[in-house]
Amino acid sequence: MDADSTDFRNGQRRRLRESLDRRCLEAGLGAALEGLRHHQVESGFIQDDLSEVQRFEFARPGAAEDCFSAQYNPARARRFAGRGLHEPPDGARAVNDGCFLCAENIEWQQQGAEVGYPVGGLKIPYTAWMNPFPLASGHAVLAADEHIHQHWAASGIALTEMVRDLIDLANRLPGWITFYNGTGAGASIETHLHFHALPRTPGLGPMPIERAAERHRGNLSCDDARNGAIARGLYPLDFVHWRGSRLDVLQPVLRWIEAWALEHGDAADATANAMAVRHADSAAMDVYFVPRVRSRSRAEGFGGVIGAFETMGEIICSTPDEKHRMERGAVDYEVIADMLRHVSVAL
């Protein structure tokens, strides 16, 4: 690229950054990420308009309000191969084996088409990138600026610090779903720390784990819910749930997870999913922690891995065979419940 082209691109990026900063200051981080999404659609980087996505719902017999869902999303099958160039052109250099979440690689892989938005104020710096294989419109990946491993034991970052960042991120994104996929628990890129964030689009709320947590809360005091209530028997997976403002839940979450990590976190097979959701109309938030083991990353009869989105109750399918199974009635509520039971770890 010649000097004039480089200057022109840098000018465009500077103006975009200034525009997104204004949006963030005036209306919050969610508005800035929506502005980034709009730019990436207009520039042609995001080409998946989700028109191929089909959603299926599977109600529990005798309880229509209790259901799981599945999303047929064929573009997700391509995410493991990445998008863009696989070999650096002349003058460029691959770092960290061409990691798809390193900014240095993104520049040459996407030939400048993919643009990120820096997100500060967390334990470590992150950059938000729009996912080219989204689960929903506005699906962003928050990738650490440094090439840090996704698993706490390999990254040198304590699990509590990762979860603190997730909570603080969720607190800045009212009405969004944020989550962490551990190594062997849904992470597609295991060598680079990242979170996912997506706005509530139609069909994404309340999700099955949220409905289960609400039923559980009906039997608890406010203090029990704030300090971490272990849910057993109300959902196919055991999970821990906290509710309250960020100030209410932060220390109870970190204390509980620190104790769990001391007991289980150093085991070779230990991993986890964590989800945090700030309510759209209040300061209240819900935090979920699901212990996992790496040796059970997949469920019988399901081609993909079980990640945080699946643990929340929406299975992501990407193959025609999986779609046909749903269309002909070979998948129902109990089939999905069994998938989740298969990866559950007792608390």
C-alpha positions, 0 to 999 in steps of 0.5 A, a space after each residue: 500500500 502506498 503512502 497516500 493510501 495509508 494516510 487516507 485509511 488512517 484518516 478514516 480510522 481516526 474519524 471513526 474512532 472519534 465518532 465512536 468515542 462520542 457515541 460511547 460518551 453520550 450513550 454508552 459502550 453499547 451505542 459505540 459497538 452498534 456504531 462499529 457494527 454499522 460501519 463494518 456492514 457498510 464497509 462490507 466486512 460483515 457479509 452475513 446478514 443472518 438471513 440463513 439463520 433459522 430458530 427452533 423451539 422445543 417446549 417441555 411436555 406439559 409446560 409450554 413456558 419452559 423450553 430450549 431453543 436451537 439456532 441453525 446458523 450455517 455460517 458458524 461452520 466456517 469460523 474455525 478457518 477464519 476469514 480473509 488471508 491465511 498467509 501474510 503478503 509481502 511486507 507483512 508478518 504473522 505473529 503468534 502462529 497467525 492468531 485470528 485475534 491479534 491486531 497485527 494479524 487482523 490487519 493483513 488477514 482482513 487487508 484493513 477491512 476489519 476495524 476494532 474499538 478499544 475498550 479500556 477501564 478493565 483489568 487489562 486492555 481489550 479491543 472490540 471486534 465485530 464477529 464475522 460469523 455472528 450468533 446475532 446482529 451486533 455480536 462482538 468479540 472483546 479480545 485482549 490486546 496482549 496475546 494471553 491464553 484463554 485459560 487462567 492456568 496458562 495465562 497468568 491471569 487469575 480466574 477471578 480477574 477474568 470474571 471481574 472484567 466480564 462483570 465490569 464489561 456487562 455492567 457497561 452493556 445494559 440489555 446485552 448478554 456477555 460470556 466467557 468460554 473456557 478452554 474445552 468449554 466452547 472457546 474456538 480460539 483457545 490461545 487468546 483471551 476473549 469474551 463475547 457480547 451480543 445485544 438482546 435481539 428477538 428470541 434471546 430473552 429470557 433464556 432458559 438458564 435465566 428462567 431456571 434461575 428465576 424459579 430458583 430465586 423464588 425459594 431464596 432470600 435476597 441475601 442468598 441470591 446475592 451471595 451465590 446460590 447453587 442451583 441443582 435439579 432445576 436445570 440440566 446443568 448445575 450452576 451458581 447464580 448471583 443477582 444484584 447491582 455490580 457493587 452487591 455481587 462483585 465481592 460475593 462472586 469473586 469470593 466464591 470463584 476464588 474458593 472454587 479455583 483453589 479447590 478445583 481450578 488447578 486440576 488439568 481438566 478444569 474449565 468453566 463458562 461464565 455469563 453476566 447480564 446487566 438488566 436493560 432497565 435497572 442497575 441489577 445484573 445476573 452473573 452465572 458460573 458453570 463449572 466444566 471439564 475439558 474432557 466433556 466439551 461435546 455432547 452425544 448427538 451434537 456436532 459442535 462444542 457446548 459453550 456458554 451460549 449452549 449452557 444458557 439454553 440455545 444450541 447452535 447448529 451449523 450442519 444440514 444434517 443437524 437441521 434435518 434432524 430438527 425438522 423431522 422431529 428427532 430433536 426435542 426438549 429432552 434431547 437438548 436436556 440430555 446434551 446439557 446433562 452430558 457436560 454437567 459437573 456436580 456442584 
